[in-house]
Amino acid sequence: MSDDTPVELVPALGPAAGIETFVIEPPGLGTALRISIARAIQPAVGASDDPTAVVYVTDADYMFGTVVDAVRVGSLGGELAPAVVVGIGYAEEKGDLAFVSTRRFLDFYRGPRRSFSAGAYGSFEFGGADAFLAALRDHVIAAVEGHVAGIDPARRILLGMSAGGHFASYAMAEAPELFQGYALMSPMLVDPQSLVEGALPQAAGDPVMVRLIEDLPALPTGLRAFLSAGALEEDPGTMFADFAIISNALRMRAALARHGVETRFTQFPDETHGSVTGAAIGRALQFLLPPVEGKPDWQAALAASE
């Protein structure tokens, strides 16, 4: 016999077990960041006290939950190395993504401050990646890795999607030692410009970020970079066609390979710029966060113990 007495929803301490959320206001950035930290979980068998990897996720107001779920399920099953996941979002975001959808263009794109008209989508301000990189390098990473014990600074990974992929390539060019692994998922490797006085000269799809990498004298040894795109991202008539996302990702892969970076490129059939996100995250983590060599497979270990 069921009891239909109303049950009260009682607020929990946080959004999920093992996740903490903080606010930090780095000097010079002009906005406060919401930093979400998901602690690493160890596999059922073969757990260790070794330092863990850490995955930093831009666009956390879009992607943090997806990355956390993928890392936790993969590491629990021994298919990924255990890792802390750090989401970098915005304290002013209220849940409708209105703030982050404009702020991300300032923080993720390099170059001078400029306006870009996107027609029916409105106008946006671009150009502030240098300040965002400084906030990440000088404040966010130090605060996170001071708060969470056991992070291995030599196993930092940066995940960026779309404009976040532009930022990831900028970070690789400006501070390549900061991360060991980079994910450029459906990366915007152009400098979006309006046809206004003072705009950076360019043609449609001009891969300026590829040239930035090509012009580097060298990159540190041991870097890994994952690149991906949906197969429909350059379809004529779509809003992203002029950005040459697939073609430029392939050009970037070649430029990185010439610097000795270990790369992987995946193109996902039937996927658009929006629909490809989940698949790209999963594949990026497989490449950038493999199980630690020499650690036992928990399924085999469990079977052997029975």
N, C-alpha and C positions, 0 to 999 in steps of 0.2 A: 504494500500500500504506500503510495507516494505522499510526501508532505509538500504542499504547495505554499507554505509560509514564505513570504518575500524574504530574500537574502540580500543583505547590504553589501555593496562594493566597498571594500576597505582599501584605501591607498597603500601601495607597497612602497618600499624604500627606494626603488629604482625601476627603470624600464625592464630589466631582466637580470637574472643572477649573474654576478661577476662583471657588471657594467657600471661605470661611474661617469658622471658628467660634470664638467667644470667650465667656468668662464675665465678667459684670459684676455687682457687688453694690451697687446704689444705696442710699445711706443712707436710712433711714426706710421702706423697702419691706418688709423682713422676709424676703426671699428673694433668691436669686441668679438672674439671668436668663441664658439662653443666647442669644447674639446671633449669627446666621448672616448672612453678607454674600456675596451673589452679584454679582460685578463685571459691569458692563454690557458687552455685546458689540456691535460696530458692524456695520452691514450690509456686504455684500461690496463694494458700490459706493456712493460717497457718504459714506464715513466722515469724521468731522471731530473736531476737538479741542474742540468746544463743550462747555460744562458740561452734565452729564447730569442727568436727573430721578432721583428716588429714591422707591421705593415701600416704605413701612413696613407690615409685615404682623403684626397680632396673631394669636394662635392659631397661631404658627409650627409648633408640634408637630403640628398637623393639616395646615396649608395651604402651608407654605413651598415645598415641591417643586413643587406645582401652579402657584403664582404664578411661580416661577423659569422653569419650562418655558414657560409662556404668554408671559412677557416676552421670553425669548430667541428663541423661534420667531417671534414677531410682529415683533421688532425686526430680526432677521436678514432677514426678508422685506420690511422697509420698511413694514409695516402699523402698527407701534407705534414710538414714539420709543425709542431706547436708554435703559435705566434700570438703576440699581443697585437690587437688591432686598434689603431688610433684614428678616430674620425675628426676631421677639421671642418667644422661648420660655422654658422654665424649666430651669435647670441640674439640678434634682432629678428631672426626668422621666427614667424608665428605659426607656421604649418601649412601655409598656402604657397610657399616658395616664391612669393612676390619679391622679397628682399634679395634672396640669394641669386635669383635669375638675373638681376641687374648687377649686383656686387661682384659676381664671379668674373664678369668681363673686365672689371678694373684690376682684379687680383691675379688673374691667370694669364693675361696677355702682356707681352713685353712692349717696350717702346714708349714714345711720348704720349701724354694724355691727349686723347682725341675722341671725336664723336663718330658714330657709325649709324646710318639710317637703314633700318631693316624693313622698310615699307610698312605693311600692315602690322608688323610686330613692334613698331615703335623705334625710337632712337636709344642708343646705348653709349655709355662712356667706356673707353678702353684705355689700357696702359698703366699698369702698376705692379707688374710681376716682380720688380726689383724689391719693392717694399714688402710684398707678401713672402718672398724668399727669405728676406732678412728676418721677418717675424718668425718664420718656421725654423730657420737655422739658429737664431740667437736666443729665442725665447720658448717656443712651443716644444721643441725637441728636448731642450735642457729641463724644462718643467716636467714633462712626461717621464723622461728617463731618470729624473731624480725622485719621482713619486713611485714608480714601479721598479722594484728591484729585479735584477737578473736579466735585464735586456742586454743583448749583445750588439753594440754599436756598429760592428762590422757586418751585421745582417739586417740592415735597414732596407725596406722596400717602399717605393712610392708608386701609388696607383692613381692614374689620372684618366678621365674620360672626356672626349671632345675638347672643350676649352682646357680642361684639366690635363689633357695630353699635350697641349701647347705648353702649359706650365711645366710639365715633367721634362719636356725637351729643353726648355729654358734652364731648369735647374741642373740638368745634366751638363749643359754648356758652361754655366756660371759657377757651379759648385759640385762637380762630378764626384768628389770624394764623400759627399754627404750621404749618399745612398749606394748600396751595392746592386740593387735591382730596380728597374724602372718598367712600368707598364704604361704604354701609350695606346690606349684603346680608342679607336675611331678618332685619331688625333687631328685637331685643326692646326695644320702646320703652315698656315698662311697668316698674314697680318690683315685682318678685315679693315677696309678703308672705305669711306665715302668719297665721292668725287668732289672734294672741297679743297680750298686753298690750304696748303700745309700738310696734305695727306702724304703718306709714304708712297713713292711710285711703285706700282706693281701691275701685273696682269692677273686675270682670273686664275685661281689655282696656283699662284706663284709660291713655290715651296721655300719661303725665306728661312724657316727653322732648319731645313735640311742644309742650306748653305751655312748657317751658323755653326752646325756640327762639322761640316766639311772643312771649314776654315780653322778649326781648332788644331793646334800643333800636335796634340796627343790627348788620349783619355787614360785614366788609371787602368791598370790590368785587373782582370777579374770581374769586370762589370757584365751584367746580363740585362737584356732589354727585350720585352715582349711587345709586339705590335699586332694590331688586329683591326678589322673593319667588317661591316656587313656588306654582302655582295650587292645590295641595292642602293648603296650610299652615293653612287655616281650616276644613277638613272636620270636621263634627261627629264627636265621639268620639275624635279624635286628641289626643295629649298637648299639642299646641301650639294647639288651637282657641281656648282662652280668652285667648290673648295677642294676638289680632287683628293678626297680623303684616302681612297684606296691607292691611287697612283703615288701620292706623296708619302704614304706609309711605306710603300715598297722602296721609294727613293731613300727614305730615312734609314731603312734597314740596311741598304747597301752602304750608306755613308758610315753607319756605326760599325758595320763589319770591317770596313777598311781601317778603322781605328782599333781593331782587335776585340770589339765587344761581341760576346756570344749573344746571338739573336734568334728569335723565332717569330714568324708571321703567320697568322691564321685569318683566313677569310671565311665568314660564315654564310652559307647559302640562304637565300630567301629572307635575310634580315636587313632591317633598316637602321638608320642612325639611332633610333629610340629602342627598337626591339632587341638589339644585339647585346645590350648591357649585361644581362645575367650570364649569358654564354661566355662573353669575353672575360668577365671576372673569374669564372671558374677555370678557364684555360690559362689565364695569366698566372693564377696561383699555382697551378700544376707545374708551370715552368720556373717560377721564381721562388717557390716555397716547397721544394721537394723534401721528402723525409731525410733526416740526418743519416748520412752513410754509417753503417755499422749498427744502427739501432734495430732491434728485433721487430719483425712483423707481428702485430699483436694477435691477429687471427691465427697465425701458425703457432705462436707461443701458447695461446689459449687451448688450441686443439692438442698440443703436445702435453699439456698439463692434465688433460682429462683421462 
